[in-house]
Amino acid sequence: MTGRDPLRESLTDLAGTVAPADLYERSLRRSRRIGRREAAIGTGAAVLALGLLGSGLWQLPHASVQSARGIAAVPLSPAVEAPAASPSAAGTASTAPAPTRPPGRPGRPRPKPATVAKPRSTSLAALPGKAFYDGAGTTGNLVRLTRDGDPETVLSAPFSTLGVSPDGTRIAYVSGGELLVVGTAGGEPQRVFAGTASADQAPAWSPDGARLLIDATDPGLLDVATGRLDPLPSGLEGEHYRWSGDGTTLVYATPSCGLEVAGVDASSGTPVPDQDPADGPAACRPVSVDTTGDLVTVQTEGAATGTADAVLDTRTGELVALPVAGKIIGAVFDAEGNLLVRWVRDGTNRLSLFDRDFALLVQTREPAELKGLDLVAYTR
């Protein structure tokens, strides 16, 4: 009987980082289409500018527009930039939608899918955060992956939907129309709200863990400590709301199977461009959001219920090609913008952890005991 060959297994894992993701070609096709559209717009703008110069309108004084200042919904750490401006406060100076990223905030790096990436570690023990899995609504169990590779059940109760706090210490779940919170270390569940049963809105924790975005009669923000519920503005019509890691932005799905982005204090959202189901997989369900709201993991058509199988750029509507050499079956951001990708090749599930600059920190085999479960959260 042939024993394990550690060298062969390590070479197999490293080989998994060479090939580009299967979304790369689709991203290129969309990029070319957007390029053609922007080129046409640029030509029209140039013609208009020449006309204004010829008519002397360039001599008119320019009106100054005072920039709007948003209000942060949760305390921000000193390392986080200023919160996003509220789209509703932009005035009437322009009919163009407000940007989803505040002016001056640099865009996040994007991965280079054709680049050979060598992980800093191939050990499961090197994962700095906590990965959580559930039984796709059939077992009533939530499982946490430990660093020694032994799955640990942290919730064994029937639930219709749930959310894990950003620090991985609490679980909010809906059971029998009630919202309950319990620690991942055990203890007696505490009822924090009655009258929520919607499967269209899993309890979404604010980055500081103080509030939950839930669906009561309408979606609202629940203060966990006091039980106070503040409804979202009526202009934010959607479902599957998710917070950005810095607490300034919400990403959510629309009834027409698109995505919108809004500041937490905004009265309306900005549609993510290019969301035409005929153009490719429809990203009808956001699962997790990066630090700024620029990137979101999404469930596309054909993905398992509740899991994300792609990353989408909310500024362009483009799918982001990830440098993994298999089929993506799970992808979740933590509050700091680290991305855990679950993928399968040759019948074996693997995990790849990227930092916010898409450096590959860890790539390792996933324990076989988790094969029938869904990856639902990654926390610090």
C-alpha positions as CSV (number, residue, x, y, z in Angstrom):
1,M,0.0,0.0,0.0
2,T,1.4,3.3,-1.0
3,G,1.6,6.0,1.7
4,R,1.1,9.7,1.4
5,D,3.6,11.6,-0.7
6,P,3.8,15.1,0.9
7,L,6.0,16.4,-2.0
8,R,3.4,15.3,-4.6
9,E,0.6,16.9,-2.6
10,S,2.4,20.2,-2.2
11,L,3.2,20.3,-5.9
12,T,-0.4,19.6,-6.8
13,D,-1.6,22.6,-4.6
14,L,1.0,24.9,-6.1
15,A,-0.1,23.9,-9.6
16,G,-3.6,24.9,-8.7
17,T,-2.6,28.6,-8.7
18,V,-1.3,28.7,-12.3
19,A,-4.4,28.6,-14.5
20,P,-6.9,31.5,-14.7
21,A,-10.5,31.2,-13.5
22,D,-13.2,30.2,-15.9
23,L,-14.7,33.7,-15.7
24,Y,-11.7,35.4,-17.3
25,E,-12.9,35.2,-20.9
26,R,-16.3,36.6,-19.9
27,S,-14.6,39.5,-18.1
28,L,-12.6,40.3,-21.3
29,R,-15.7,40.2,-23.5
30,R,-17.5,42.6,-21.2
31,S,-14.5,44.9,-20.9
32,R,-14.3,45.2,-24.7
33,R,-18.0,46.1,-24.9
34,I,-17.6,48.8,-22.2
35,G,-14.5,50.1,-24.0
36,R,-16.5,50.6,-27.2
37,R,-19.3,52.3,-25.4
38,E,-16.9,54.7,-23.5
39,A,-15.1,55.5,-26.8
40,A,-18.4,56.5,-28.4
41,I,-19.2,58.7,-25.4
42,G,-15.7,60.3,-25.5
43,T,-16.1,61.2,-29.2
44,G,-19.4,62.9,-28.5
45,A,-18.0,64.9,-25.6
46,A,-15.1,66.1,-27.8
47,V,-17.5,67.4,-30.4
48,L,-19.6,69.2,-27.8
49,A,-16.5,70.9,-26.3
50,L,-15.5,72.2,-29.7
51,G,-18.9,73.7,-30.2
52,L,-18.8,75.5,-26.9
53,L,-15.4,77.0,-27.6
54,G,-16.6,78.2,-31.0
55,S,-19.6,79.9,-29.5
56,G,-17.7,81.7,-26.7
57,L,-19.5,79.9,-23.9
58,W,-16.2,78.9,-22.4
59,Q,-15.9,82.5,-21.1
60,L,-18.9,82.0,-18.7
61,P,-17.9,81.6,-15.0
62,H,-18.1,78.1,-13.6
63,A,-20.6,77.4,-10.8
64,S,-18.9,75.8,-7.8
65,V,-20.6,72.8,-6.3
66,Q,-20.1,72.2,-2.6
67,S,-19.4,68.5,-1.9
68,A,-21.8,66.6,0.3
69,R,-20.7,65.1,3.5
70,G,-22.1,61.8,4.5
71,I,-22.8,60.6,8.1
72,A,-21.2,57.4,9.2
73,A,-23.7,54.9,10.7
74,V,-21.1,53.2,12.9
75,P,-17.8,54.3,14.5
76,L,-14.9,54.0,12.2
77,S,-11.3,53.2,13.2
78,P,-8.6,55.7,12.5
79,A,-7.3,53.5,9.7
80,V,-10.5,53.8,7.7
81,E,-11.1,56.6,5.2
82,A,-14.0,59.1,5.4
83,P,-17.5,57.6,4.8
84,A,-19.3,57.7,1.5
85,A,-21.2,60.8,0.5
86,S,-25.0,60.5,0.5
87,P,-26.3,60.3,-3.0
88,S,-29.4,62.2,-1.9
89,A,-27.4,65.2,-0.8
90,A,-25.6,65.8,-4.1
91,G,-28.1,68.5,-5.2
92,T,-29.2,69.1,-8.8
93,A,-25.8,70.0,-10.3
94,S,-25.6,66.7,-12.2
95,T,-28.0,64.0,-13.3
96,A,-25.3,61.4,-13.3
97,P,-25.5,58.8,-10.4
98,A,-23.2,59.5,-7.4
99,P,-20.1,57.3,-7.3
100,T,-20.2,54.4,-4.9
101,R,-16.6,55.2,-3.7
102,P,-15.9,58.6,-2.1
103,P,-13.7,60.9,-4.2
104,G,-10.0,60.4,-3.4
105,R,-10.3,56.8,-2.2
106,P,-8.1,54.7,-4.4
107,G,-9.5,51.7,-6.2
108,R,-8.7,48.3,-4.9
109,P,-6.1,46.2,-6.7
110,R,-7.4,43.5,-8.9
111,P,-5.9,40.0,-9.3
112,K,-3.8,39.0,-12.3
113,P,-5.4,35.7,-13.3
114,A,-2.6,34.6,-15.6
115,T,0.1,35.1,-12.9
116,V,1.6,32.1,-11.1
117,A,0.9,32.7,-7.5
118,K,2.8,30.9,-4.8
119,P,1.0,30.9,-1.4
120,R,2.9,31.9,1.7
121,S,1.6,28.8,3.4
122,T,-0.1,25.5,2.5
123,S,-1.1,24.7,6.1
124,L,-4.7,25.0,7.3
125,A,-3.3,26.1,10.6
126,A,-2.1,29.3,8.9
127,L,-5.6,30.6,8.3
128,P,-5.8,33.7,10.6
129,G,-9.6,33.8,10.7
130,K,-12.6,31.5,11.2
131,A,-14.5,29.8,8.4
132,F,-18.2,28.8,9.0
133,Y,-20.3,26.2,7.1
134,D,-23.9,25.2,7.3
135,G,-25.9,22.3,6.0
136,A,-27.8,24.2,3.3
137,G,-30.8,24.5,5.5
138,T,-31.2,20.7,6.0
139,T,-29.4,19.8,9.2
140,G,-29.9,22.9,11.4
141,N,-26.2,22.9,12.2
142,L,-23.6,25.6,11.8
143,V,-20.0,24.3,11.8
144,R,-16.8,26.2,12.4
145,L,-13.5,25.0,10.8
146,T,-10.8,24.8,13.4
147,R,-7.1,25.2,12.6
148,D,-6.4,21.6,13.4
149,G,-8.9,20.6,10.7
150,D,-11.6,19.2,12.9
151,P,-15.1,20.7,12.2
152,E,-16.8,22.0,15.3
153,T,-20.6,22.4,15.6
154,V,-21.3,25.8,17.1
155,L,-25.1,25.9,16.5
156,S,-27.5,22.9,16.5
157,A,-31.0,24.3,16.2
158,P,-33.5,24.7,13.4
159,F,-33.1,28.0,11.6
160,S,-34.4,29.6,8.3
161,T,-31.5,32.0,7.9
162,L,-28.6,33.2,10.0
163,G,-25.6,35.6,10.1
164,V,-22.2,35.3,11.9
165,S,-20.8,38.4,13.6
166,P,-17.7,40.0,12.1
167,D,-15.5,38.9,15.0
168,G,-16.9,35.3,14.8
169,T,-18.2,35.3,18.4
170,R,-22.0,35.5,17.9
171,I,-24.6,34.0,15.7
172,A,-27.9,35.7,14.8
173,Y,-30.6,33.3,13.4
174,V,-34.3,33.3,12.7
175,S,-36.3,30.4,14.0
176,G,-40.1,30.3,14.2
177,G,-40.4,34.0,13.3
178,E,-38.1,35.1,16.1
179,L,-34.6,36.6,15.9
180,L,-32.2,34.9,18.4
181,V,-28.6,35.6,19.2
182,V,-26.2,33.1,20.8
183,G,-22.5,32.9,21.3
184,T,-20.3,30.6,19.2
185,A,-18.8,29.3,22.5
186,G,-22.3,28.1,23.6
187,G,-24.8,29.5,26.0
188,E,-28.5,30.2,26.1
189,P,-30.0,31.9,23.0
190,Q,-31.4,35.4,23.6
191,R,-34.5,36.6,21.8
192,V,-33.8,40.1,20.5
193,F,-36.7,40.6,18.1
194,A,-40.1,38.9,17.3
195,G,-41.8,39.1,14.0
196,T,-39.1,38.4,11.4
197,A,-39.3,35.3,9.2
198,S,-38.2,36.4,5.7
199,A,-35.7,34.2,3.9
200,D,-34.9,37.2,1.6
201,Q,-32.9,38.9,4.3
202,A,-30.4,36.9,6.5
203,P,-29.5,38.9,9.7
204,A,-26.6,41.1,8.6
205,W,-24.3,42.4,11.3
206,S,-22.9,45.9,11.2
207,P,-19.0,45.8,11.2
208,D,-18.9,46.9,14.8
209,G,-21.3,44.1,15.9
210,A,-23.8,46.6,17.5
211,R,-26.6,46.4,15.0
212,L,-28.4,43.9,12.7
213,L,-30.0,44.6,9.4
214,I,-33.1,42.5,9.4
215,D,-36.4,42.1,7.6
216,A,-39.4,42.9,9.9
217,T,-42.5,44.4,8.3
218,D,-39.9,46.2,6.2
219,P,-36.1,46.0,6.2
220,G,-34.6,47.9,9.2
221,L,-31.6,48.4,11.5
222,L,-32.0,46.7,14.9
223,D,-29.9,47.8,17.9
224,V,-29.0,44.5,19.5
225,A,-28.5,46.0,23.0
226,T,-31.7,48.0,23.2
227,G,-34.1,46.3,20.7
228,R,-34.8,49.6,18.9
229,L,-35.6,49.1,15.2
230,D,-35.1,51.9,12.7
231,P,-36.6,51.3,9.2
232,L,-34.4,51.8,6.2
233,P,-35.3,54.8,3.9
234,S,-38.3,53.9,1.7
235,G,-36.2,54.6,-1.5
236,L,-34.0,51.6,-0.7
237,E,-36.2,48.9,-2.2
238,G,-34.5,45.5,-2.3
239,E,-33.5,42.4,-0.4
240,H,-30.3,40.5,0.7
241,Y,-28.8,43.7,2.1
242,R,-25.1,43.4,3.0
243,W,-22.7,45.9,4.8
244,S,-19.3,47.0,3.5
245,G,-16.5,46.3,6.0
246,D,-16.0,50.0,6.8
247,G,-19.7,50.4,7.6
248,T,-20.4,53.2,5.1
249,T,-22.1,51.3,2.3
250,L,-24.9,48.8,1.6
251,V,-25.1,46.5,-1.4
252,Y,-28.4,44.8,-2.1
253,A,-30.4,43.0,-4.8
254,T,-33.4,44.6,-6.6
255,P,-36.7,42.8,-7.4
256,S,-35.6,42.9,-11.1
257,C,-32.5,40.7,-10.4
258,G,-29.9,43.5,-10.4
259,L,-27.7,45.1,-7.7
260,E,-27.6,48.5,-6.2
261,V,-25.1,50.3,-4.0
262,A,-26.1,53.0,-1.4
263,G,-24.6,54.9,1.5
264,V,-26.0,53.8,4.8
265,D,-27.8,57.2,5.2
266,A,-28.9,57.5,1.6
267,S,-32.5,57.7,0.5
268,S,-31.8,55.9,-2.8
269,G,-29.3,53.5,-4.4
270,T,-27.1,53.6,-7.4
271,P,-27.6,50.7,-9.8
272,V,-24.5,48.5,-10.6
273,P,-24.0,49.0,-14.3
274,D,-24.3,46.3,-17.0
275,Q,-26.5,43.9,-15.1
276,D,-28.3,42.4,-18.1
277,P,-29.2,38.7,-17.5
278,A,-28.9,38.1,-21.3
279,D,-25.3,39.3,-21.1
280,G,-24.1,36.6,-18.7
281,P,-24.8,35.2,-15.3
282,A,-27.3,37.3,-13.4
283,A,-25.8,38.3,-10.0
284,C,-29.2,38.3,-8.2
285,R,-27.9,37.8,-4.7
286,P,-25.0,39.5,-2.9
287,V,-23.4,37.3,-0.2
288,S,-20.6,39.4,1.2
289,V,-19.0,42.8,0.6
290,D,-15.3,44.0,0.8
291,T,-14.1,46.9,3.0
292,T,-15.3,49.7,0.7
293,G,-18.2,48.3,-1.3
294,D,-16.2,48.2,-4.5
295,L,-16.3,44.4,-4.6
296,V,-19.0,41.9,-3.7
297,T,-19.2,38.1,-3.7
298,V,-22.4,37.1,-5.6
299,Q,-24.5,34.1,-6.2
300,T,-24.9,33.6,-10.0
301,E,-27.4,31.4,-11.8
302,G,-26.7,27.8,-11.2
303,A,-24.9,28.3,-7.9
304,A,-25.9,26.5,-4.7
305,T,-28.5,28.4,-2.7
306,G,-26.9,30.8,-0.3
307,T,-23.4,30.4,-1.6
308,A,-21.3,32.8,-3.8
309,D,-19.5,31.5,-6.8
310,A,-18.1,34.8,-8.2
311,V,-16.7,38.3,-7.3
312,L,-18.3,41.3,-9.0
313,D,-16.9,44.9,-9.3
314,T,-19.8,47.3,-8.3
315,R,-18.1,50.2,-10.2
316,T,-18.2,48.4,-13.6
317,G,-20.5,45.4,-13.3
318,E,-17.6,43.2,-14.4
319,L,-17.0,39.8,-12.9
320,V,-13.5,39.6,-11.4
321,A,-11.4,36.6,-12.6
322,L,-9.8,34.9,-9.7
323,P,-6.5,33.0,-10.0
324,V,-7.7,29.6,-9.0
325,A,-7.5,26.5,-11.2
326,G,-10.9,24.9,-10.5
327,K,-14.6,25.6,-10.1
328,I,-15.5,28.2,-7.5
329,I,-18.1,26.9,-5.0
330,G,-17.8,29.5,-2.3
331,A,-16.4,33.0,-1.8
332,V,-16.7,35.3,1.2
333,F,-15.0,38.6,2.3
334,D,-14.3,39.4,5.9
335,A,-14.6,42.9,7.3
336,E,-11.0,43.7,6.6
337,G,-11.4,42.8,2.9
338,N,-9.6,39.4,3.0
339,L,-11.2,36.9,0.6
340,L,-11.6,33.2,1.2
341,V,-12.3,31.2,-2.0
342,R,-13.5,27.6,-1.9
343,W,-12.9,25.7,-5.1
344,V,-12.9,22.2,-6.4
345,R,-10.6,20.3,-8.8
346,D,-10.5,16.6,-9.4
347,G,-13.1,16.0,-6.8
348,T,-11.1,17.6,-4.0
349,N,-12.1,20.9,-2.3
350,R,-9.5,23.5,-1.7
351,L,-9.3,26.8,0.1
352,S,-7.4,29.9,-1.0
353,L,-7.1,33.0,1.2
354,F,-6.2,36.3,-0.5
355,D,-5.5,39.5,1.4
356,R,-7.1,42.8,0.4
357,D,-4.3,43.4,-2.3
358,F,-5.0,39.8,-3.6
359,A,-1.7,38.4,-2.4
360,L,-2.2,34.7,-1.9
361,L,-1.7,34.0,1.8
362,V,-2.8,30.4,2.2
363,Q,-3.8,27.6,-0.1
364,T,-4.7,24.3,1.4
365,R,-6.9,21.2,1.1
366,E,-10.3,21.5,2.9
367,P,-11.1,18.7,5.3
368,A,-13.2,16.0,3.6
369,E,-15.8,16.2,6.4
370,L,-17.0,19.6,5.1
371,K,-17.7,18.4,1.6
372,G,-21.5,18.3,1.9
373,L,-21.8,21.7,3.6
374,D,-21.9,25.3,2.2
375,L,-19.3,28.0,3.1
376,V,-21.3,30.9,4.5
377,A,-18.9,33.2,6.4
378,Y,-15.3,34.0,7.1
379,T,-14.5,36.2,10.1
380,R,-11.5,37.6,11.9
